[in-house]
């Protein structure tokens, strides 16, 4: 039920109706209860509106669950599996959409985030990559991965506000087609940032298709990308003809960046 901190009622209902959820319950909590599983009613889910990350007790409880999940990952595997499958997997990277999309792509295509930089570093994404690079270097380096950072914005919404997708429309749009292939549906196009900036999403669609093919090894005619990602740049070198809004600026200025920053 704590998923309600980051999901609306419709999303909660969809999740509980999925066959995979029932299978997870049966696997993780084998008993008569799991075999007789029935999803919560709409009335029940609607009553969960009070579960919000604005409530200090809710934030504190989730923080404790994250801590337990980290501390006992190696010794209490069943308990941590239940916590992960029922809550933490579904709330990870809340409010940090741009890195969430990136890590989904890295896992699916079996590549590093630095490899994705090389494929997508163009003028309109340089500011975004500077922000991601700083985050990954600080919190995701191999020698010092912070296993709790994915839930930071549930505990305190002021953390990592600069990693919201709404602040990084060009790269988010470039990631759209790969994410569609990963998720098996076009749900990403229903995201608020995608509907608010639909013209930008349309503008980058061809480049996004190219990116999926490149990462999948389907486009063997394209040479390994340089830091300028010339093929990608040629697809998006003209600005969109219409803009619904101007995306908010990040804390970095594009003029401060060079390819050397990502070496």
Secondary structure by P-SEA (a helix, b strand, c coil): ccccccccaaaaaaaaacaaaaaaaaaacccccccccccccaaaaaaccccccccaaaaaaaaaaaaaaaaacccaaaaaaaaaaacccccccccaaaaaaaaaaaaaacccaaaaaaaccccccaaaaaaaaaaaacccccccccccccccccccccccccccccccaaaaaaaaaaaaaaaccccccccaaaaaaaaaaaaaaaaaaaaaaaaaccccccccccccaaaaaaacccccccccccccccccccccccccccc
